[in-house]
Amino acid sequence: MNSPVKSVSAVAAALILCFTASAEAGPVADRVKAAGVVRVCIWPDYYGITLRHPRTQQLTGIDIDLSTAFAQDQKVRLEYVDSSFPTLVEDLRTDRCDVAMFGIGMLPARMAVLKFTRPYLQSDIYAVTTKANPTVRRWADIDQPGVAVAVQAGTFMEPVMAATLKNARLVRVAPPATRERELEAGRVDVFMTDYPYSRRLLDNADWAALISPPAPFNVLPYAYAVKPGDDAWLAAVDAFVERIQSDGRLEAAARRHGLSPIVRLR
């Protein structure tokens, strides 16, 4: 007959083993595996990153390609969840999605409440104006009295420009309004954006003019984000980023979508 002490020890050991295995897998990974689907948050208005065509509804962009590759690596189906920069934190922390994959800038405020993989892209801030604008012709013209400078609400440009501008007026643009419509209508003189979004205007609007900073202004790394509290799931997503950086998939996707200049391979 087994002694009570040995029986208790055996049960405890089994429980510890079970708990350890579960901790290694992680609750999100367990849920993804059980459901056979990974839910990926995207912002479907991010040119070159995650863009939904307004007529065909087809999704394109580097993170459409790479999220597809991630689901294939995990051997599960892929399901997209529409998100945005203003709702990103809530969407992840309330489990609307398992991972956010849409070029998320690693801002200190976000890093305080979310967990990030290693960076895979990086971008500085650029200015977009109209070719006919008489006021803003170069970078030094931006922070001047009477100039209206637009930023997309919730993006990393918002706090950066709020802290930078001393003379110009900051205009925060939130949906359904867009920065380009505000610019075309003459309600702002210039808007600030990142490299991917600047390509949207240059590729599709012959009236747009790009102004690059004369020196690095605010280069920000981009990564994928998950909710805190599940280090195993973060490690799984981070391992995927490491693989695509080394096996050529990241470089190939960046070339397809015109983003090669901002790729980070380590």
N, C-alpha and C positions, 0 to 999 in steps of 0.2 A: 504493500500500500504506500502511495506517495505521501510524503510529509506535507502538512499544510504550508510550511514555509516554502518548500520547493514548488508547490502548486501555485502559490501566489506569485513567486518569482517568475515562473514560466508564463503566467498570464500577463504579468507586467512587461516581460520581455516581448511578448507577442504584440501587446498594445503599442509599445515603443516602436517596434519594427513597422507596424501598420501606420503609425503616425508619421514616422520618418519617410516612408515611401510616399505617403500622401503629400508631405511637405515638399518632397523633391519634385513631385509632379506639379503641384500647385493647383489651387482651386480653379483658376481660369483655364489652365491646360486640361484639367479634368472635364470641365464643362464643354470645352471645345471638342474634345475627343468623344464625349458622350453624345453630344448633339450632332457631331459630324459636320460642323459648320463653324467658320470663324467670321465674326462680324467686324467689319473694318469701317471706321468712321472716315468720311472724306468731306471735303468742301468742294462741291461740284461746279465751282466757278473760278477755279484756279488754273489758269492757262499754263500748259506744259506740265502741270502736276496732277490735277484731278479735275478735268473739265467735262461737263455734260453738254453735248451739242443741243442747242435749243430746238432744232427741228427734228433730228433723228433720235434724240435722247441717248445717243451712243456716248459712252465714257472713254476718254483718252487721257494720256499723260503718263509721266514716268512712274507715278505711284499706282496707277491702274495696272501697268505692266508688272511692277514689283509686288503689289499685293496679290496678284494672280500667282506669281512665283512663290510667294510665302504660303498661300493656301495649298499649292501643290507640294511644297516641302513638308507641310503638316499633314498631307493626305486627307484634307477635308474640303468641303465646298466653301465657296466664298459668298458672303452676303454684305452688300454695302449699306451703310447707314449715313444719311445726309447729316452733316454737322456744319460747324463754322468756327471761326476763332473765338467769337464771344461765348459760344455754348460748349466749347471743347471740354473744359474741366468738368462741367456737370454731366456731359454725355458719357465721359469715361467713368466718373466716380459713381454714377447711378446705373452702370452696367448696360447702357444703351448699345455699347459696342465693346469689343475685347481689346482693340488696339486702334489708335488713330494714325493714319498713314497719309498725310497730306502736307509734307514739307513744313513741319512745325518748328518755328524759331525757339531756341532754348533760352527764353527769357528767365531772369531770376524769379519773377512772380510765378511763372508756370512751374519752374523747377522746384519751387517750395511746396507745390500741391500735387505734382505728377512725377512719374519716373520716366526717364528718357534713355533710349539706346545711344550708342555711339553715333556721332554725326555722319551723315552721308552726303550732304550738300552744304554749301554756305553761300551767303549773298550779302553784298553791301546794299545800301539804300541809294536809289536813283530817283531823278526827278523827271516828270513828263509834263510838257507844256504844249502849246500849239505853235506851229511854225510862224503864225502871224502875230503871236503875242508880242506887243511892243515893250512890255515891262520886264519879263523874265527871259533873258537870253543866255545867261551863264549862271553857274552855281552861286556866285557872289550876289546875284540879283534876288535870290530867294528870300533871305531874311532882311527885308527892307520894309519900311513903313508903307501901309496901303496894300501890301501884297497878301492875297488870301491863299493859304497853303492847305490843301486837302490831304487827309489820311483816311484809310479804311478803319472804321472803329473795330477795336479788338486785335488789330495786327500789331507787330512789334514796332512799326513806324509811329504809332500813336504816342507811346510814352517817350520815345527817343526825340521826336520833333517837339513835343510839349516841353521837354527840358532844354532843347536847343534853341528854339526860336525866341528871340528877344524883341524883335520889332514887327515881324509879320504876324498876321492873324491865323490861328490854327482852326481849320474846319474839319470836324469829325463827320464822316459820311457813313451812314448805316443803311442797310437794305430797307426798302426797295430802291433807294437812290444809289447811284454809282459814281465813282470818281470821274470817269470819263464823261458822263453826261453833265456833271457839274462843270467840268472844264469846257466842254463844247458849248454849253449855254452861257459861258462867261461869268458864272457865279464864283469861280475860283480861277486863279492865275496859273496854278501848277499843282500837281499832286505827287506825293512821294510813294514809291513802291519798291519792290525788290526786282531782281533780275528776271525771274520767270514771268511775272505779270507785265514787266516792261515789254517783253517780247510780243505779248498780245497786241499791244497798240502798234508797235513797229511793223508787225506782220499784217495788220488788218486796217490800219488807219493812216492814210497818206498825209493827213493834217497834223500828225503827232510828231513831236521832236523830243529826243532823249537828251537829258543833261546828266553826265556822269560826274561824280565828285572828283576834284583834282588830285586828291589823295584819299587813302582809305578813310572812310567816314564812320561807319558803324557795321563792321562785318560780323554777321551772326551765323552760327552753325545751325543747321536744320537736322532734326532727328525724328524718330517715331516715338509715340508716347503711350504709356499704359497707366492705369491707376496704381497708387501705392499699395503696399501690403502683400505683394505676391512676387517675391524676388525670382522665383523659378520661372514664371511667365516672362518677366523682363529679360531673364537670361536667354530664354528661347528666342525672343524677338531680336535681341542683341546678337545672338549667334547667327541668325539669318543675315543681318546687316554685315557682319564680318565675312560671311561666305560670299555675298554678292560683291563685296569690295575686292575679294581676291580671285573670284572665278570668272570675272569679266561681265557678269550680268548687269551690274550697275553702270559700267561704262557704256555698254551697248544700249541700254534703255535711255541713258542721258543723250547719246548721239541721236537716237530716233526722235527725241523731243527738243532738240536744240539747247540742251542744258550742260553740254560738256564743260564750258568754262567754270561752272560752279560745283563740279563733282569733288567730293572728298574721298580719297581711297584709304585713309588711315586716320 
